[in-house]
Amino acid sequence: MPKRSSSVVGREFGNGVRKIIERTGLTQRRIAELLGWQEAKISDLLAGKGGVSEMEVRELLAFCQATVEERSHLIALFLESGEKGWLQFPEDGVPDQVHTLIDLEKSANEITVWSLTLVSGVLQIPEYAYVVTEASPVIEAADVPTVAAARTARAKLLDGSRKFVFYIHEFALRFQVGGVEIWREQLAHLLRVSVRSYVSIRVIPASAGIHAGTTGGFYLMRFPKFPPVVFLDSLNCCLFFDDADTVKVYETTLERLAAVALDEEESRAVIDSILEGF
């Protein structure tokens, strides 16, 4: 397979192979020597850039004594790494808790989120997150506390090591989740977070009418070393895109949302006016 820019699925594949290599106790250089490869070939493979054939991948995994399950999983990732998008069906049915998304969020230096119907997960207070989790048709009642807690833990991302831009529709702000008290506290939390220097919250007013974001919410994550990644989720699956053409479509969507969104001060005023009205 020819070399290419590092992709999400390619890096997922590379991380899996790296763990298997580390288990052997051998260095990448030594493994390359024993296989008769250039060390750069292994480096590119682990970075998700390809440059190897399926036969070579099988040879490496066999040499490192990967299990049958590991080989099956990694070969499937390798074969999918040339596709434009990567569709995942989480085993627990919770798309926003897949480790791929969580790892990408941690390594991103800029995250932009468009939310049409609910406050974005990273901004949700624990009580709000619990009610949202409880309403999901794919999460068993017994698992709600654990999943809700995991969702709340993602709020730790809100630190100064990365920049955040949140576009939120006014309807999402007026939508009462969990009763008036929880809803009011959620709005108050947005006001508190909005004054942080690395967080920008911009409201799309109802008066904007039809706009570019009506097809649904999404994440756009940027990284210091990798191409941008778009993340979309549904009830029980999620999609990652990092090909330039698709990313450009979502970047254009954000540009058009920015054109109709209120600025930060105006957005705070809207949130405050909703709170004062109840």
BALOBA-1460 file (C-alpha; in Angstrom, 3 decimals):
// residues 278
<rec num="1" residu="m" x="0.000" y="0.000" z="0.000"/>
<rec num="2" residu="p" x="1.458" y="3.423" z="-0.954"/>
<rec num="3" residu="k" x="2.330" y="5.935" z="1.723"/>
<rec num="4" residu="r" x="-0.302" y="8.546" z="2.529"/>
<rec num="5" residu="s" x="-1.155" y="11.067" z="5.202"/>
<rec num="6" residu="s" x="-1.919" y="9.578" z="8.596"/>
<rec num="7" residu="s" x="-5.637" y="8.743" z="8.926"/>
<rec num="8" residu="v" x="-7.856" y="8.031" z="11.951"/>
<rec num="9" residu="v" x="-8.301" y="4.356" z="11.135"/>
<rec num="10" residu="g" x="-4.634" y="4.117" z="10.131"/>
<rec num="11" residu="r" x="-3.534" y="5.446" z="13.511"/>
<rec num="12" residu="e" x="-5.953" y="3.082" z="15.252"/>
<rec num="13" residu="f" x="-4.321" y="0.239" z="13.341"/>
<rec num="14" residu="g" x="-0.825" y="1.549" z="14.143"/>
<rec num="15" residu="n" x="-1.572" y="1.859" z="17.863"/>
<rec num="16" residu="g" x="-2.802" y="-1.735" z="17.933"/>
<rec num="17" residu="v" x="0.349" y="-2.991" z="16.208"/>
<rec num="18" residu="r" x="2.521" y="-0.897" z="18.537"/>
<rec num="19" residu="k" x="1.076" y="-2.659" z="21.591"/>
<rec num="20" residu="i" x="1.843" y="-6.047" z="20.060"/>
<rec num="21" residu="i" x="5.406" y="-4.999" z="19.189"/>
<rec num="22" residu="e" x="5.969" y="-3.691" z="22.725"/>
<rec num="23" residu="r" x="4.817" y="-7.036" z="24.088"/>
<rec num="24" residu="t" x="7.712" y="-8.785" z="22.317"/>
<rec num="25" residu="g" x="10.295" y="-6.787" z="24.265"/>
<rec num="26" residu="l" x="12.132" y="-6.032" z="21.002"/>
<rec num="27" residu="t" x="12.829" y="-2.590" z="19.585"/>
<rec num="28" residu="q" x="11.334" y="-1.491" z="16.295"/>
<rec num="29" residu="r" x="14.829" y="-1.399" z="14.834"/>
<rec num="30" residu="r" x="15.547" y="-4.998" z="15.861"/>
<rec num="31" residu="i" x="12.258" y="-6.254" z="14.455"/>
<rec num="32" residu="a" x="12.960" y="-4.432" z="11.181"/>
<rec num="33" residu="e" x="16.398" y="-6.095" z="10.994"/>
<rec num="34" residu="l" x="14.967" y="-9.560" z="11.631"/>
<rec num="35" residu="l" x="12.298" y="-9.059" z="8.960"/>
<rec num="36" residu="g" x="14.734" y="-7.533" z="6.487"/>
<rec num="37" residu="w" x="12.813" y="-4.232" z="6.471"/>
<rec num="38" residu="q" x="13.881" y="-0.621" z="6.713"/>
<rec num="39" residu="e" x="13.057" y="0.765" z="10.157"/>
<rec num="40" residu="a" x="11.204" y="3.619" z="8.449"/>
<rec num="41" residu="k" x="8.670" y="1.096" z="7.136"/>
<rec num="42" residu="i" x="7.645" y="0.181" z="10.681"/>
<rec num="43" residu="s" x="7.630" y="3.837" z="11.723"/>
<rec num="44" residu="d" x="5.253" y="4.729" z="8.878"/>
<rec num="45" residu="l" x="3.053" y="1.746" z="9.681"/>
<rec num="46" residu="l" x="2.743" y="2.724" z="13.353"/>
<rec num="47" residu="a" x="1.963" y="6.329" z="12.357"/>
<rec num="48" residu="g" x="-0.933" y="5.106" z="10.198"/>
<rec num="49" residu="k" x="0.702" y="6.131" z="6.906"/>
<rec num="50" residu="g" x="0.604" y="2.753" z="5.177"/>
<rec num="51" residu="g" x="3.558" y="1.929" z="2.952"/>
<rec num="52" residu="v" x="3.120" y="-1.820" z="3.507"/>
<rec num="53" residu="s" x="1.125" y="-4.618" z="1.892"/>
<rec num="54" residu="e" x="-1.419" y="-6.872" z="3.572"/>
<rec num="55" residu="m" x="1.061" y="-9.757" z="3.259"/>
<rec num="56" residu="e" x="3.715" y="-7.724" z="5.075"/>
<rec num="57" residu="v" x="1.255" y="-6.859" z="7.838"/>
<rec num="58" residu="r" x="0.438" y="-10.545" z="8.267"/>
<rec num="59" residu="e" x="4.151" y="-11.337" z="8.338"/>
<rec num="60" residu="l" x="4.789" y="-8.754" z="11.063"/>
<rec num="61" residu="l" x="1.837" y="-9.892" z="13.192"/>
<rec num="62" residu="a" x="2.857" y="-13.542" z="12.882"/>
<rec num="63" residu="f" x="6.436" y="-12.685" z="13.847"/>
<rec num="64" residu="c" x="5.182" y="-10.815" z="16.926"/>
<rec num="65" residu="q" x="2.899" y="-13.744" z="17.854"/>
<rec num="66" residu="a" x="-0.330" y="-11.775" z="17.743"/>
<rec num="67" residu="t" x="-3.396" y="-13.785" z="18.686"/>
<rec num="68" residu="v" x="-5.945" y="-14.877" z="16.094"/>
<rec num="69" residu="e" x="-8.387" y="-12.268" z="17.402"/>
<rec num="70" residu="e" x="-5.752" y="-9.527" z="17.266"/>
<rec num="71" residu="r" x="-4.758" y="-10.446" z="13.725"/>
<rec num="72" residu="s" x="-8.372" y="-10.500" z="12.556"/>
<rec num="73" residu="h" x="-9.095" y="-7.102" z="14.103"/>
<rec num="74" residu="l" x="-5.923" y="-5.412" z="12.850"/>
<rec num="75" residu="i" x="-6.170" y="-6.783" z="9.315"/>
<rec num="76" residu="a" x="-9.752" y="-5.497" z="9.151"/>
<rec num="77" residu="l" x="-8.532" y="-2.042" z="10.243"/>
<rec num="78" residu="f" x="-5.695" y="-2.167" z="7.732"/>
<rec num="79" residu="l" x="-8.033" y="-2.987" z="4.860"/>
<rec num="80" residu="e" x="-10.382" y="-0.173" z="5.889"/>
<rec num="81" residu="s" x="-7.622" y="2.401" z="6.213"/>
<rec num="82" residu="g" x="-7.862" y="3.300" z="2.541"/>
<rec num="83" residu="e" x="-11.536" y="4.265" z="2.781"/>
<rec num="84" residu="k" x="-12.770" y="7.858" z="3.086"/>
<rec num="85" residu="g" x="-14.804" y="7.336" z="6.249"/>
<rec num="86" residu="w" x="-14.657" y="4.982" z="9.198"/>
<rec num="87" residu="l" x="-17.930" y="3.649" z="10.597"/>
<rec num="88" residu="q" x="-17.888" y="2.193" z="14.115"/>
<rec num="89" residu="f" x="-20.580" y="0.280" z="15.985"/>
<rec num="90" residu="p" x="-19.624" y="0.450" z="19.684"/>
<rec num="91" residu="e" x="-20.197" y="-2.807" z="21.548"/>
<rec num="92" residu="d" x="-22.022" y="-0.959" z="24.316"/>
<rec num="93" residu="g" x="-24.017" y="1.134" z="21.842"/>
<rec num="94" residu="v" x="-22.669" y="4.448" z="23.172"/>
<rec num="95" residu="p" x="-21.040" y="6.324" z="20.265"/>
<rec num="96" residu="d" x="-19.703" y="9.282" z="22.271"/>
<rec num="97" residu="q" x="-17.776" y="6.915" z="24.538"/>
<rec num="98" residu="v" x="-15.716" y="5.110" z="21.880"/>
<rec num="99" residu="h" x="-12.061" y="5.257" z="22.845"/>
<rec num="100" residu="t" x="-11.133" y="6.579" z="19.396"/>
<rec num="101" residu="l" x="-13.137" y="9.775" z="19.975"/>
<rec num="102" residu="i" x="-11.826" y="10.195" z="23.509"/>
<rec num="103" residu="d" x="-8.218" y="9.754" z="22.335"/>
<rec num="104" residu="l" x="-8.748" y="12.240" z="19.488"/>
<rec num="105" residu="e" x="-10.264" y="14.813" z="21.859"/>
<rec num="106" residu="k" x="-7.264" y="14.522" z="24.157"/>
<rec num="107" residu="s" x="-4.749" y="15.025" z="21.347"/>
<rec num="108" residu="a" x="-6.635" y="17.853" z="19.576"/>
<rec num="109" residu="n" x="-5.501" y="21.453" z="20.005"/>
<rec num="110" residu="e" x="-8.790" y="22.884" z="18.695"/>
<rec num="111" residu="i" x="-12.315" y="21.438" z="18.920"/>
<rec num="112" residu="t" x="-15.340" y="23.012" z="17.255"/>
<rec num="113" residu="v" x="-18.795" y="21.626" z="18.008"/>
<rec num="114" residu="w" x="-22.167" y="22.322" z="16.425"/>
<rec num="115" residu="s" x="-25.185" y="21.341" z="18.561"/>
<rec num="116" residu="l" x="-28.672" y="21.570" z="17.146"/>
<rec num="117" residu="t" x="-30.942" y="19.976" z="19.773"/>
<rec num="118" residu="l" x="-28.945" y="19.509" z="23.005"/>
<rec num="119" residu="v" x="-26.121" y="21.184" z="24.874"/>
<rec num="120" residu="s" x="-22.849" y="19.578" z="23.732"/>
<rec num="121" residu="g" x="-21.698" y="16.641" z="25.871"/>
<rec num="122" residu="v" x="-18.483" y="18.324" z="27.000"/>
<rec num="123" residu="l" x="-20.555" y="21.222" z="28.361"/>
<rec num="124" residu="q" x="-23.205" y="19.125" z="30.110"/>
<rec num="125" residu="i" x="-23.486" y="19.222" z="33.904"/>
<rec num="126" residu="p" x="-23.783" y="15.784" z="35.602"/>
<rec num="127" residu="e" x="-27.541" y="16.023" z="36.151"/>
<rec num="128" residu="y" x="-28.190" y="17.031" z="32.533"/>
<rec num="129" residu="a" x="-25.930" y="14.223" z="31.258"/>
<rec num="130" residu="y" x="-27.785" y="11.714" z="33.433"/>
<rec num="131" residu="v" x="-31.186" y="12.661" z="32.021"/>
<rec num="132" residu="v" x="-29.870" y="12.539" z="28.444"/>
<rec num="133" residu="t" x="-28.326" y="9.117" z="29.073"/>
<rec num="134" residu="e" x="-31.482" y="7.826" z="30.742"/>
<rec num="135" residu="a" x="-33.528" y="8.744" z="27.651"/>
<rec num="136" residu="s" x="-31.340" y="6.723" z="25.276"/>
<rec num="137" residu="p" x="-33.054" y="3.626" z="23.807"/>
<rec num="138" residu="v" x="-29.738" y="1.749" z="23.484"/>
<rec num="139" residu="i" x="-28.535" y="2.076" z="27.095"/>
<rec num="140" residu="e" x="-29.848" y="-0.382" z="29.676"/>
<rec num="141" residu="a" x="-31.263" y="1.141" z="32.856"/>
<rec num="142" residu="a" x="-28.610" y="-0.605" z="34.970"/>
<rec num="143" residu="d" x="-25.841" y="1.002" z="32.892"/>
<rec num="144" residu="v" x="-27.166" y="4.573" z="33.023"/>
<rec num="145" residu="p" x="-25.165" y="5.691" z="36.112"/>
<rec num="146" residu="t" x="-21.879" y="4.367" z="34.690"/>
<rec num="147" residu="v" x="-22.380" y="5.835" z="31.210"/>
<rec num="148" residu="a" x="-23.584" y="9.163" z="32.595"/>
<rec num="149" residu="a" x="-20.527" y="9.380" z="34.842"/>
<rec num="150" residu="a" x="-18.250" y="8.626" z="31.880"/>
<rec num="151" residu="r" x="-19.919" y="11.365" z="29.862"/>
<rec num="152" residu="t" x="-19.528" y="13.835" z="32.717"/>
<rec num="153" residu="a" x="-15.828" y="12.952" z="32.981"/>
<rec num="154" residu="r" x="-15.301" y="14.318" z="29.469"/>
<rec num="155" residu="a" x="-15.742" y="17.817" z="30.938"/>
<rec num="156" residu="k" x="-12.123" y="17.490" z="32.089"/>
<rec num="157" residu="l" x="-11.215" y="18.319" z="28.482"/>
<rec num="158" residu="l" x="-12.223" y="21.917" z="29.139"/>
<rec num="159" residu="d" x="-8.797" y="23.188" z="30.071"/>
<rec num="160" residu="g" x="-6.447" y="25.743" z="28.614"/>
<rec num="161" residu="s" x="-4.398" y="23.217" z="26.646"/>
<rec num="162" residu="r" x="-6.796" y="23.465" z="23.689"/>
<rec num="163" residu="k" x="-9.251" y="25.908" z="22.170"/>
<rec num="164" residu="f" x="-13.013" y="25.277" z="22.026"/>
<rec num="165" residu="v" x="-15.692" y="26.839" z="19.861"/>
<rec num="166" residu="f" x="-19.299" y="25.798" z="20.519"/>
<rec num="167" residu="y" x="-22.127" y="26.713" z="18.178"/>
<rec num="168" residu="i" x="-25.457" y="26.044" z="19.909"/>
<rec num="169" residu="h" x="-28.917" y="26.609" z="18.483"/>
<rec num="170" residu="e" x="-31.274" y="28.687" z="20.598"/>
<rec num="171" residu="f" x="-33.762" y="25.793" z="20.547"/>
<rec num="172" residu="a" x="-31.225" y="23.621" z="22.421"/>
<rec num="173" residu="l" x="-30.982" y="26.301" z="25.115"/>
<rec num="174" residu="r" x="-34.752" y="26.560" z="25.514"/>
<rec num="175" residu="f" x="-35.273" y="22.784" z="25.541"/>
<rec num="176" residu="q" x="-35.921" y="21.818" z="29.169"/>
<rec num="177" residu="v" x="-33.972" y="18.668" z="29.991"/>
<rec num="178" residu="g" x="-34.683" y="17.084" z="33.370"/>
<rec num="179" residu="g" x="-37.000" y="19.739" z="34.694"/>
<rec num="180" residu="v" x="-36.628" y="23.454" z="35.332"/>
<rec num="181" residu="e" x="-33.959" y="23.285" z="38.065"/>
<rec num="182" residu="i" x="-31.565" y="21.061" z="36.105"/>
<rec num="183" residu="w" x="-32.181" y="23.083" z="32.968"/>
<rec num="184" residu="r" x="-31.531" y="26.404" z="34.745"/>
<rec num="185" residu="e" x="-28.320" y="25.106" z="36.312"/>
<rec num="186" residu="q" x="-27.182" y="23.914" z="32.905"/>
<rec num="187" residu="l" x="-27.709" y="27.386" z="31.458"/>
<rec num="188" residu="a" x="-25.902" y="28.959" z="34.418"/>
<rec num="189" residu="h" x="-23.011" y="26.556" z="33.795"/>
<rec num="190" residu="l" x="-22.802" y="27.727" z="30.181"/>
<rec num="191" residu="l" x="-22.514" y="31.313" z="31.369"/>
<rec num="192" residu="r" x="-19.718" y="30.393" z="33.786"/>
<rec num="193" residu="v" x="-17.785" y="28.456" z="31.161"/>
<rec num="194" residu="s" x="-18.283" y="31.081" z="28.457"/>
<rec num="195" residu="v" x="-15.979" y="33.589" z="30.159"/>
<rec num="196" residu="r" x="-12.967" y="31.280" z="29.970"/>
<rec num="197" residu="s" x="-10.396" y="32.649" z="27.512"/>
<rec num="198" residu="y" x="-10.104" y="29.365" z="25.611"/>
<rec num="199" residu="v" x="-13.862" y="28.782" z="25.233"/>
<rec num="200" residu="s" x="-16.137" y="30.523" z="22.744"/>
<rec num="201" residu="i" x="-19.897" y="29.882" z="22.932"/>
<rec num="202" residu="r" x="-21.946" y="31.310" z="20.069"/>
<rec num="203" residu="v" x="-25.698" y="30.961" z="19.755"/>
<rec num="204" residu="i" x="-27.538" y="30.470" z="16.480"/>
<rec num="205" residu="p" x="-30.720" y="32.509" z="17.091"/>
<rec num="206" residu="a" x="-34.113" y="31.124" z="16.158"/>
<rec num="207" residu="s" x="-34.572" y="34.228" z="14.036"/>
<rec num="208" residu="a" x="-31.820" y="32.973" z="11.704"/>
<rec num="209" residu="g" x="-34.345" y="30.568" z="10.203"/>
<rec num="210" residu="i" x="-33.039" y="27.920" z="7.813"/>
<rec num="211" residu="h" x="-29.242" y="27.624" z="7.885"/>
<rec num="212" residu="a" x="-26.335" y="25.404" z="6.837"/>
<rec num="213" residu="g" x="-26.375" y="23.312" z="10.033"/>
<rec num="214" residu="t" x="-29.930" y="21.974" z="9.865"/>
<rec num="215" residu="t" x="-28.744" y="18.485" z="8.826"/>
<rec num="216" residu="g" x="-27.398" y="17.818" z="12.324"/>
<rec num="217" residu="g" x="-24.584" y="18.346" z="14.801"/>
<rec num="218" residu="f" x="-20.938" y="17.332" z="14.481"/>
<rec num="219" residu="y" x="-17.424" y="17.760" z="15.839"/>
<rec num="220" residu="l" x="-14.445" y="19.161" z="13.941"/>
<rec num="221" residu="m" x="-11.127" y="18.453" z="15.647"/>
<rec num="222" residu="r" x="-7.763" y="19.919" z="14.656"/>
<rec num="223" residu="f" x="-4.350" y="18.574" z="15.642"/>
<rec num="224" residu="p" x="-0.756" y="19.810" z="15.689"/>
<rec num="225" residu="k" x="0.528" y="16.964" z="13.468"/>
<rec num="226" residu="f" x="-2.468" y="15.271" z="11.802"/>
<rec num="227" residu="p" x="-5.186" y="16.376" z="9.345"/>
<rec num="228" residu="p" x="-8.493" y="17.597" z="10.822"/>
<rec num="229" residu="v" x="-11.107" y="14.978" z="11.748"/>
<rec num="230" residu="v" x="-14.898" y="15.233" z="11.614"/>
<rec num="231" residu="f" x="-16.951" y="13.131" z="14.028"/>
<rec num="232" residu="l" x="-20.660" y="12.368" z="13.710"/>
<rec num="233" residu="d" x="-22.741" y="10.081" z="15.872"/>
<rec num="234" residu="s" x="-26.205" y="8.559" z="15.917"/>
<rec num="235" residu="l" x="-28.057" y="6.280" z="18.319"/>
<rec num="236" residu="n" x="-25.726" y="3.294" z="18.048"/>
<rec num="237" residu="c" x="-22.928" y="4.129" z="15.621"/>
<rec num="238" residu="c" x="-20.443" y="6.839" z="14.761"/>
<rec num="239" residu="l" x="-18.486" y="8.079" z="11.763"/>
<rec num="240" residu="f" x="-15.009" y="9.560" z="11.454"/>
<rec num="241" residu="f" x="-13.950" y="11.505" z="8.348"/>
<rec num="242" residu="d" x="-10.512" y="12.917" z="7.643"/>
<rec num="243" residu="d" x="-10.332" y="13.094" z="3.850"/>
<rec num="244" residu="a" x="-9.805" y="16.646" z="2.636"/>
<rec num="245" residu="d" x="-12.973" y="16.884" z="0.520"/>
<rec num="246" residu="t" x="-15.314" y="15.824" z="3.316"/>
<rec num="247" residu="v" x="-13.588" y="17.959" z="5.935"/>
<rec num="248" residu="k" x="-13.922" y="20.960" z="3.604"/>
<rec num="249" residu="v" x="-17.716" y="20.476" z="3.483"/>
<rec num="250" residu="y" x="-17.922" y="20.685" z="7.280"/>
<rec num="251" residu="e" x="-15.496" y="23.607" z="7.436"/>
<rec num="252" residu="t" x="-17.750" y="25.456" z="4.992"/>
<rec num="253" residu="t" x="-20.754" y="24.615" z="7.174"/>
<rec num="254" residu="l" x="-19.005" y="26.138" z="10.183"/>
<rec num="255" residu="e" x="-18.116" y="29.258" z="8.202"/>
<rec num="256" residu="r" x="-21.779" y="29.715" z="7.325"/>
<rec num="257" residu="l" x="-22.855" y="29.083" z="10.918"/>
<rec num="258" residu="a" x="-20.360" y="31.711" z="12.065"/>
<rec num="259" residu="a" x="-21.946" y="34.172" z="9.634"/>
<rec num="260" residu="v" x="-25.396" y="33.865" z="11.272"/>
<rec num="261" residu="a" x="-24.309" y="33.204" z="14.871"/>
<rec num="262" residu="l" x="-24.428" y="35.852" z="17.564"/>
<rec num="263" residu="d" x="-21.074" y="36.972" z="18.940"/>
<rec num="264" residu="e" x="-19.930" y="35.862" z="22.394"/>
<rec num="265" residu="e" x="-21.407" y="38.816" z="24.297"/>
<rec num="266" residu="e" x="-24.703" y="38.608" z="22.432"/>
<rec num="267" residu="s" x="-24.815" y="34.862" z="23.072"/>
<rec num="268" residu="r" x="-24.315" y="35.365" z="26.809"/>
<rec num="269" residu="a" x="-27.109" y="37.913" z="26.750"/>
<rec num="270" residu="v" x="-29.473" y="35.381" z="25.141"/>
<rec num="271" residu="i" x="-28.623" y="32.712" z="27.717"/>
<rec num="272" residu="d" x="-29.083" y="35.246" z="30.517"/>
<rec num="273" residu="s" x="-32.435" y="36.402" z="29.137"/>
<rec num="274" residu="i" x="-33.708" y="32.806" z="29.008"/>
<rec num="275" residu="l" x="-32.683" y="32.337" z="32.643"/>
<rec num="276" residu="e" x="-34.390" y="35.551" z="33.723"/>
<rec num="277" residu="g" x="-37.571" y="34.481" z="31.983"/>
<rec num="278" residu="f" x="-38.052" y="31.515" z="34.344"/>
